[in-house]
Amino acid sequence: MKFGPFLAPAACALLGACAQFRAGSQAEPAPKPLVVPLASQAAAPNVQADSADRLWATTFKNPSRTPEGGVITSFAFSEKQGDALVSPPAVHGDVLAVTGQFFGKGASQWGGLGVNIGAPRSIPVKAGDYRFLTIRLSSATSTRLRVRLVGPDEATQRLGCYPMVWQAVKPEVAEYRIALERFAPEGYCGPKGVALKPTLESLTGIEVAEAAAPMRDRTVSFGVGAIGLAR
């Protein structure tokens, strides 16, 4: 039984090294030799530097991958096994449609289902200088959705202890501009919760979920559109 619903997207890439040499006059000194790090000096996973406003997912045409190369994964979770079921994601227009079912048979006190949209090219993003998350959302079955920023640590993902926010939504698709300072780990995480700042240093996914406490028999249907980071 998982306490949290997190599937970690693949977020590792090899670092390369290069040296730039200039062609110049005979008075210029010879270029310094390239220094190759020893095997013991293992390089950290590559991280995309923050820049101007960044598009995380411009649109959805494929239910398993964004045009930017981010992996899309769906998940379900509940206190008692089998009280939440997620269907394979689908695409309606340019919106990712997430559907499923909640069940009350196991009397779970909490549960939910959702989707994780991975970082472009599956490379973590250094997002510390951004101030807002822009995201298009809708829900036919709830008035709010849980939006979570996800980092690379699998244990924290499983616990559901990366920072999140509850966002009020409507049945029709609309864009929401969410201040990143609103995001924080849920109270149950205690000292295991990861704060906003370290999460933004290596952002691997944006998660959207519909959750319930307690669980009751009902359907779930919500949509996720374009996602971006803004200054």
Backbone as numpy.savetxt, mean C-alpha at the origin, in Angstrom:
# Nx Ny Nz CAx CAy CAz Cx Cy Cz
-5.06 -18.70 12.25 -5.92 -17.51 12.25 -5.03 -16.28 12.25
-5.17 -15.43 11.31 -4.36 -14.22 11.23 -5.03 -13.12 12.01
-4.24 -12.32 12.76 -4.79 -11.15 13.42 -4.96 -10.02 12.44
-4.11 -9.94 11.43 -4.18 -8.88 10.45 -4.09 -9.47 9.07
-4.44 -8.74 8.06 -4.68 -9.29 6.73 -3.63 -8.98 5.71
-2.41 -8.96 6.05 -1.54 -8.31 5.11 -0.67 -9.25 4.32
-0.70 -9.04 3.04 0.14 -9.78 2.10 1.21 -8.83 1.64
2.36 -9.23 1.79 3.44 -8.30 1.44 3.75 -8.37 -0.02
3.68 -7.20 -0.72 4.09 -7.17 -2.12 5.58 -7.31 -2.26
6.06 -7.87 -3.38 7.50 -7.99 -3.61 8.08 -6.61 -3.75
9.10 -6.25 -2.92 9.58 -4.88 -2.91 11.09 -4.78 -2.87
11.82 -5.72 -3.50 13.26 -5.68 -3.47 13.81 -5.57 -4.88
14.87 -4.74 -5.07 15.55 -4.63 -6.35 17.02 -4.45 -6.09
17.85 -4.90 -7.03 19.28 -4.80 -6.84 19.76 -3.40 -7.10
20.73 -2.93 -6.28 21.33 -1.63 -6.51 22.50 -1.80 -7.47
22.64 -0.83 -8.35 23.79 -0.84 -9.23 24.75 0.26 -8.83
25.91 0.27 -9.39 26.88 1.34 -9.13 27.51 1.72 -10.44
27.76 3.00 -10.62 28.37 3.43 -11.86 29.25 4.63 -11.56
30.19 4.90 -12.43 31.06 6.06 -12.29 30.98 6.86 -13.57
30.96 8.17 -13.43 30.90 9.04 -14.59 32.30 9.54 -14.89
32.70 9.47 -16.16 34.01 9.94 -16.58 33.82 11.02 -17.63
34.59 12.10 -17.50 34.49 13.19 -18.45 35.66 13.12 -19.43
35.36 13.42 -20.67 36.43 13.58 -21.64 36.88 15.02 -21.56
38.15 15.28 -21.33 38.58 16.64 -21.13 39.96 16.86 -21.68
40.57 17.97 -21.29 41.90 18.33 -21.76 42.95 17.50 -21.06
44.18 17.58 -21.56 45.25 16.78 -21.00 45.63 17.25 -19.61
45.17 18.47 -19.22 45.51 18.98 -17.90 44.63 18.37 -16.81
43.55 17.70 -17.20 42.65 17.14 -16.21 43.26 15.90 -15.56
43.04 15.72 -14.25 43.57 14.52 -13.59 42.86 13.27 -14.07
43.55 12.15 -13.93 42.95 10.88 -14.33 41.79 10.56 -13.41
40.75 9.90 -13.92 39.60 9.56 -13.06 39.99 8.60 -11.97
39.34 8.75 -10.82 39.61 7.84 -9.71 39.03 6.47 -10.01
39.66 5.40 -9.53 39.14 4.05 -9.78 37.81 3.84 -9.07
36.96 3.02 -9.69 35.67 2.69 -9.11 35.87 1.79 -7.91
35.25 2.13 -6.78 35.36 1.33 -5.57 34.19 0.36 -5.52
34.47 -0.92 -5.47 33.43 -1.94 -5.41 33.27 -2.38 -3.97
32.06 -2.30 -3.39 31.88 -2.70 -1.99 32.13 -4.18 -1.79
32.66 -4.52 -0.61 32.89 -5.92 -0.27 31.56 -6.62 -0.07
31.59 -7.94 -0.14 30.36 -8.71 0.01 29.72 -8.46 1.36
30.55 -8.16 2.39 30.02 -7.94 3.71 29.27 -6.62 3.81
29.51 -5.72 2.83 28.83 -4.44 2.82 27.59 -4.53 1.93
26.64 -5.35 2.34 25.46 -5.62 1.52 24.65 -4.35 1.35
24.22 -4.10 0.11 23.43 -2.91 -0.18 22.00 -3.11 0.26
21.36 -2.02 0.71 19.96 -2.07 1.11 19.08 -2.13 -0.14
17.82 -2.62 -0.01 16.93 -2.63 -1.16 16.76 -1.23 -1.74
16.64 -1.16 -3.04 16.48 0.13 -3.71 15.18 0.79 -3.26
15.21 2.11 -3.14 14.03 2.87 -2.76 13.89 4.02 -3.74
12.68 4.20 -4.29 12.43 5.30 -5.20 12.39 6.61 -4.42
13.21 7.57 -4.81 13.23 8.85 -4.12 11.95 9.63 -4.40
11.53 10.43 -3.39 10.35 11.25 -3.63 10.69 12.39 -4.57
9.71 12.82 -5.32 9.93 13.87 -6.31 8.71 14.78 -6.31
8.32 15.28 -7.45 7.08 16.06 -7.52 5.91 15.11 -7.25
4.69 15.64 -7.33 3.53 14.79 -7.06 3.64 13.48 -7.83
3.44 12.37 -7.13 3.67 11.04 -7.70 2.36 10.30 -7.90
2.20 9.71 -9.07 1.04 8.88 -9.35 1.36 7.45 -8.93
0.62 6.94 -7.96 0.82 5.57 -7.49 0.13 4.60 -8.45
-1.07 4.96 -8.85 -1.83 4.16 -9.81 -2.71 5.13 -10.61
-2.42 5.28 -11.89 -3.15 6.26 -12.71 -4.56 5.80 -13.03
-4.72 4.51 -13.20 -6.02 3.95 -13.57 -5.95 2.45 -13.31
-7.04 1.76 -13.55 -7.05 0.30 -13.41 -7.62 -0.31 -14.69
-6.80 -1.09 -15.36 -7.20 -1.81 -16.56 -7.04 -3.32 -16.38
-6.20 -3.70 -15.42 -5.88 -5.09 -15.15 -6.11 -5.33 -13.66
-6.88 -6.34 -13.26 -7.17 -6.53 -11.83 -6.01 -7.09 -11.02
-4.89 -7.39 -11.65 -3.76 -7.96 -10.91 -2.53 -7.06 -10.89
-2.50 -6.00 -11.73 -1.32 -5.13 -11.78 -1.71 -3.75 -12.30
-1.11 -2.70 -11.72 -1.38 -1.34 -12.18 -0.55 -1.04 -13.42
-0.90 0.00 -14.20 -0.07 0.39 -15.34 1.35 0.77 -14.93
1.52 1.18 -13.66 2.85 1.55 -13.16 3.65 0.35 -12.68
3.09 -0.86 -12.79 3.82 -2.06 -12.40 3.63 -2.48 -10.96
2.64 -1.92 -10.28 2.36 -2.33 -8.90 1.48 -3.57 -8.86
1.80 -4.49 -7.97 1.03 -5.73 -7.84 -0.22 -5.48 -7.00
-1.35 -6.02 -7.45 -2.62 -5.88 -6.75 -2.97 -7.22 -6.10
-3.21 -7.20 -4.79 -3.57 -8.42 -4.08 -4.80 -8.18 -3.22
-5.71 -9.13 -3.19 -6.90 -9.03 -2.36 -6.74 -9.93 -1.14
-7.52 -9.66 -0.10 -7.40 -10.43 1.14 -8.72 -10.37 1.92
-8.88 -11.32 2.82 -10.01 -11.33 3.75 -9.48 -11.77 5.11
-10.12 -11.30 6.17 -9.67 -11.66 7.52 -10.88 -11.64 8.46
-10.83 -12.46 9.49 -11.90 -12.49 10.49 -11.39 -13.20 11.73
-12.00 -12.89 12.84 -11.61 -13.51 14.12 -11.75 -15.03 14.04
-12.85 -15.50 13.49 -13.09 -16.92 13.31 -12.98 -17.24 11.81
-12.24 -18.26 11.50 -11.98 -18.59 10.10 -13.28 -18.79 9.32
-13.33 -18.20 8.12 -14.47 -18.40 7.23 -15.57 -17.37 7.34
-15.42 -16.36 8.20 -16.48 -15.37 8.35 -16.34 -14.19 7.37
-15.32 -14.23 6.52 -15.18 -13.21 5.47 -14.62 -13.88 4.23
-15.20 -13.56 3.08 -14.78 -14.15 1.81 -14.66 -13.05 0.78
-13.50 -12.96 0.12 -13.29 -11.95 -0.91 -13.31 -12.60 -2.28
-13.95 -11.95 -3.23 -13.97 -12.43 -4.61 -12.76 -11.86 -5.35
-12.37 -12.49 -6.47 -11.27 -11.91 -7.25 -11.63 -10.50 -7.70
-10.69 -9.55 -7.61 -10.99 -8.18 -8.04 -11.35 -8.14 -9.52
-12.13 -7.14 -9.89 -12.52 -6.93 -11.28 -12.32 -5.45 -11.60
-12.39 -5.13 -12.88 -12.25 -3.74 -13.32 -13.54 -3.29 -13.97
-14.10 -2.19 -13.49 -15.29 -1.58 -14.07 -14.91 -0.18 -14.52
-14.81 0.02 -15.82 -14.32 1.29 -16.33 -12.84 1.43 -15.99
-12.50 2.46 -15.19 -11.12 2.61 -14.75 -11.01 2.44 -13.24
-11.99 1.75 -12.65 -12.04 1.55 -11.20 -11.89 0.07 -10.86
-11.09 -0.21 -9.83 -10.94 -1.58 -9.33 -12.11 -1.90 -8.43
-12.89 -2.92 -8.78 -14.08 -3.30 -8.02 -13.72 -4.44 -7.07
-13.98 -4.22 -5.78 -13.69 -5.21 -4.74 -15.01 -5.66 -4.14
-15.28 -6.95 -4.18 -16.54 -7.49 -3.67 -16.28 -8.72 -2.81
-17.26 -9.06 -1.99 -17.12 -10.24 -1.15 -18.34 -10.38 -0.25
-18.17 -11.19 0.79 -19.28 -11.52 1.66 -18.80 -11.63 3.10
-19.58 -11.06 4.03 -19.37 -11.27 5.46 -20.40 -12.29 5.94
-19.98 -13.14 6.89 -20.86 -14.17 7.45 -20.88 -14.05 8.97
-22.05 -14.29 9.55 -22.16 -14.25 11.00 -22.12 -15.61 11.66
-21.91 -16.68 10.87 -22.02 -18.04 11.41 -21.02 -18.33 12.51
-19.82 -17.75 12.41 -18.79 -18.01 13.42 -18.81 -17.02 14.56
-19.70 -16.01 14.48 -19.83 -14.99 15.52 -18.52 -14.24 15.75
-17.78 -13.98 14.66 -16.55 -13.21 14.78 -16.87 -11.80 15.27
-16.05 -11.29 16.16 -16.23 -9.94 16.67 -15.59 -8.89 15.77
-14.78 -9.33 14.83 -14.17 -8.41 13.87 -13.78 -9.16 12.61
-13.67 -8.43 11.53 -13.26 -9.04 10.26 -13.39 -8.01 9.14
-12.99 -8.40 7.95 -13.08 -7.50 6.81 -12.47 -8.10 5.57
-12.48 -7.32 4.52 -11.82 -7.73 3.28 -11.37 -6.48 2.54
-10.38 -6.67 1.68 -9.85 -5.50 0.99 -8.85 -5.84 -0.09
-8.08 -4.82 -0.46 -7.13 -4.95 -1.56 -5.90 -4.11 -1.23
-4.74 -4.60 -1.65 -3.49 -3.87 -1.49 -2.95 -3.53 -2.87
-2.66 -2.26 -3.11 -2.10 -1.82 -4.39 -0.63 -1.52 -4.17
0.23 -2.34 -4.74 1.66 -2.25 -4.48 2.33 -1.06 -5.15
3.54 -0.76 -4.69 4.31 0.37 -5.20 4.63 0.20 -6.68
4.75 1.32 -7.42 5.13 1.24 -8.83 6.42 0.44 -9.02
6.39 -0.47 -10.00 7.53 -1.33 -10.32 7.96 -2.20 -9.14
7.09 -2.31 -8.14 7.36 -3.12 -6.95 8.61 -2.67 -6.21
8.92 -1.38 -6.28 10.06 -0.80 -5.58 9.53 0.15 -4.52
9.92 0.00 -3.24 9.43 0.90 -2.19 9.69 2.37 -2.54
8.78 3.22 -2.11 8.86 4.65 -2.40 9.26 5.41 -1.13
10.24 6.28 -1.25 10.62 7.18 -0.16 9.68 8.37 -0.23
8.73 8.44 0.69 7.62 9.39 0.56 7.55 10.38 1.70
8.66 10.60 2.40 8.64 11.44 3.59 8.30 12.90 3.34
8.50 13.40 2.12 8.24 14.82 1.85 6.83 15.09 1.34
6.02 14.06 1.18 4.65 14.28 0.73 3.74 14.60 1.92
2.66 15.32 1.63 1.74 15.75 2.69 0.35 15.15 2.55
0.01 14.68 1.35 -1.35 14.19 1.11 -1.35 12.90 0.31
-2.35 12.08 0.57 -2.68 10.95 -0.28 -3.96 11.31 -1.02
-3.94 11.22 -2.34 -5.16 11.43 -3.12 -5.63 10.07 -3.61
-6.91 9.80 -3.45 -7.42 8.47 -3.82 -8.91 8.58 -4.16
-9.32 7.89 -5.22 -10.72 7.84 -5.63 -11.37 6.60 -5.03
-12.48 6.80 -4.32 -13.13 5.71 -3.60 -14.64 5.79 -3.76
-15.27 4.63 -3.57 -16.73 4.56 -3.48 -17.09 3.29 -2.72
-18.29 3.25 -2.17 -18.77 2.03 -1.53 -20.29 1.97 -1.60
-20.78 0.82 -2.04 -22.23 0.60 -2.10 -22.75 -0.02 -0.81
-21.85 -0.40 0.10 -22.27 -1.16 1.29 -21.78 -0.58 2.61
-21.01 0.51 2.57 -20.51 1.11 3.80 -20.34 2.61 3.62
-20.39 3.34 4.72 -20.19 4.79 4.66 -18.74 5.18 4.94
-17.88 4.21 5.22 -16.48 4.51 5.43 -15.62 3.31 5.05
-14.39 3.61 4.62 -13.42 2.58 4.27 -12.13 2.84 5.03
-11.42 1.79 5.32 -10.13 1.91 6.01 -9.02 1.99 4.96
-8.23 3.04 5.03 -7.10 3.23 4.12 -5.83 3.11 4.95
-4.91 2.25 4.51 -3.69 2.01 5.29 -2.46 2.20 4.41
-1.42 2.80 4.98 -0.11 2.89 4.35 0.69 1.69 4.80
1.32 0.99 3.87 1.97 -0.28 4.19 3.47 -0.18 3.94
4.25 -0.69 4.88 5.70 -0.76 4.75 6.16 -2.18 4.49
7.48 -2.41 4.50 8.02 -3.70 4.05 8.04 -4.82 5.07
7.81 -4.53 6.36 7.94 -5.58 7.38 6.73 -6.50 7.38
6.95 -7.78 7.12 5.85 -8.73 6.97 5.12 -8.96 8.29
5.84 -8.99 9.41 5.19 -9.22 10.70 4.23 -8.08 11.02
4.64 -6.85 10.75 3.78 -5.70 11.00 2.58 -5.73 10.06
2.79 -6.17 8.83 1.68 -6.30 7.89 0.65 -7.30 8.40
1.12 -8.44 8.89 0.20 -9.48 9.37 -0.61 -9.00 10.57
0.03 -8.21 11.42 -0.66 -7.70 12.61 -1.62 -6.56 12.29
-1.45 -5.94 11.15 -2.27 -4.79 10.80 -1.86 -3.56 11.58
-0.56 -3.37 11.77 -0.09 -2.31 12.65 0.70 -1.21 11.94
0.52 -1.08 10.63 1.00 0.11 9.93 -0.08 1.19 10.04
0.26 2.47 9.84 -0.71 3.55 10.06 -1.89 3.52 9.10
-3.05 3.90 9.62 -4.29 3.86 8.84 -5.16 5.05 9.19
-6.23 5.22 8.40 -7.23 6.23 8.66 -8.57 5.70 8.16
-9.64 6.06 8.84 -10.98 5.78 8.35 -11.43 6.95 7.48
-11.82 6.65 6.24 -12.24 7.70 5.32 -13.73 7.55 5.01
-14.50 8.60 5.27 -15.91 8.60 4.90 -16.04 8.60 3.38
-16.94 7.78 2.85 -17.11 7.65 1.40 -18.60 7.66 1.04
-18.86 7.78 -0.26 -20.22 7.81 -0.79 -20.40 6.68 -1.80
-21.64 6.41 -2.21 -21.85 5.35 -3.21 -21.21 5.66 -4.57
-21.14 6.94 -4.92 -20.53 7.30 -6.20 -19.02 7.54 -6.01
-18.25 7.28 -7.06 -16.80 7.47 -6.99 -16.46 8.94 -6.85
-15.61 9.26 -5.90 -15.16 10.64 -5.69 -13.70 10.61 -5.25
-13.00 11.70 -5.53 -11.60 11.80 -5.10 -11.52 12.41 -3.71
-10.68 11.80 -2.87 -10.47 12.29 -1.51 -8.99 12.67 -1.35
-8.76 13.81 -0.74 -7.41 14.30 -0.47 -7.18 14.19 1.03
-6.44 13.17 1.43 -6.30 12.83 2.84 -4.93 13.30 3.34
-4.92 14.13 4.37 -3.67 14.59 4.96 -2.94 13.39 5.58
-1.68 13.22 5.24 -0.93 12.08 5.76 -0.78 12.14 7.27
-0.82 13.34 7.84 -0.67 13.46 9.29 -1.83 12.81 10.04
-2.92 12.48 9.35 -4.05 11.80 9.99 -3.77 10.33 10.24
-2.80 9.75 9.54 -2.57 8.31 9.63 -1.84 7.95 10.93
-2.31 6.88 11.58 -1.68 6.39 12.80 -2.03 4.92 12.98
-1.20 4.15 13.70 -1.53 2.74 13.94 -2.79 2.63 14.80
-3.50 1.54 14.66 -4.69 1.31 15.47 -4.30 1.05 16.92
-5.22 1.40 17.83 -4.92 1.35 19.25 -4.49 -0.02 19.76
-5.05 -1.10 19.19 -4.73 -2.43 19.69 -3.27 -2.80 19.47
-2.57 -2.08 18.56 -1.18 -2.44 18.24 -0.22 -2.14 19.38
-0.53 -1.14 20.19 0.37 -0.78 21.29 1.77 -0.48 20.77
2.81 -1.01 21.44 4.19 -0.72 21.03 4.58 -1.37 19.70
3.77 -2.29 19.20 4.07 -2.92 17.91 3.63 -2.07 16.72
2.89 -1.01 16.98 2.46 -0.13 15.90 3.62 0.66 15.33
3.63 0.83 14.02 4.67 1.60 13.33 4.10 2.97 12.97
4.81 4.02 13.36 4.33 5.38 13.15 4.42 5.79 11.68
3.88 6.95 11.38 3.82 7.44 10.01 5.21 7.66 9.42
6.08 8.35 10.12 7.37 8.75 9.55 8.19 7.57 9.05
8.44 6.53 9.86 9.21 5.40 9.33 8.50 4.65 8.22
7.17 4.64 8.23 6.43 3.97 7.16 6.67 4.67 5.83
6.67 6.00 5.85 6.86 6.77 4.62 8.28 6.67 4.08
9.22 6.26 4.90 10.60 6.11 4.42 10.73 4.96 3.43
9.81 4.00 3.48 9.87 2.86 2.57 8.44 2.34 2.36
7.68 3.08 1.58 6.26 2.77 1.37 6.11 1.73 0.28
5.51 0.58 0.63 5.40 -0.52 -0.33 3.98 -0.75 -0.84
2.97 -0.19 -0.17 1.62 -0.45 -0.63 0.61 0.51 -0.03
-0.52 0.65 -0.73 -1.69 1.38 -0.24 -2.82 0.36 -0.14
-3.37 0.21 1.05 -4.40 -0.78 1.27 -5.74 -0.11 1.52
-6.79 -0.67 0.93 -8.15 -0.20 1.17 -8.99 -1.39 1.58
-9.74 -1.25 2.67 -10.53 -2.38 3.18 -11.85 -1.88 3.75
-12.83 -2.77 3.72 -14.07 -2.57 4.46 -14.07 -3.55 5.61
-14.29 -3.04 6.81 -14.22 -3.88 8.01 -15.52 -3.78 8.79
-15.76 -4.79 9.64 -16.97 -4.81 10.46 -16.64 -5.36 11.84
-17.35 -4.88 12.85 -17.19 -5.37 14.21 -18.51 -5.16 14.96
-19.27 -6.22 15.23 -19.00 -7.62 14.90 -19.44 -7.95 13.47
-19.20 -9.20 13.08 -19.55 -9.64 11.74 -21.03 -10.04 11.68
-21.65 -9.66 10.55 -23.04 -10.04 10.27 -23.14 -10.48 8.81
-24.14 -11.25 8.49 -24.33 -11.68 7.10 -24.64 -10.47 6.22
-23.79 -10.18 5.27 -24.05 -9.12 4.30 -22.99 -9.13 3.21
-23.34 -8.51 2.10 -22.39 -8.40 0.99 -21.50 -7.18 1.18
-20.39 -7.18 0.46 -19.43 -6.06 0.49 -19.14 -5.68 -0.96
-19.16 -4.38 -1.24 -18.86 -3.91 -2.58 -18.32 -2.48 -2.50
-17.05 -2.29 -2.92 -16.50 -0.95 -2.97 -15.54 -0.82 -4.14
-15.21 0.42 -4.48 -14.35 0.68 -5.63 -13.15 1.53 -5.25
-12.04 1.31 -5.97 -10.80 2.07 -5.79 -10.36 2.57 -7.14
-10.15 3.88 -7.24 -9.67 4.48 -8.48 -8.26 5.01 -8.34
-7.93 6.02 -9.14 -6.57 6.56 -9.19 -6.06 6.95 -7.81
-4.75 6.68 -7.58 -4.11 6.95 -6.31 -2.85 7.77 -6.57
-2.59 8.76 -5.72 -1.38 9.55 -5.87 -0.90 10.10 -4.54
0.33 10.62 -4.55 0.92 11.29 -3.40 1.17 12.74 -3.81
0.79 13.68 -2.94 0.90 15.10 -3.29 1.58 15.88 -2.18
2.25 16.97 -2.57 2.94 17.83 -1.61 2.00 18.90 -1.06
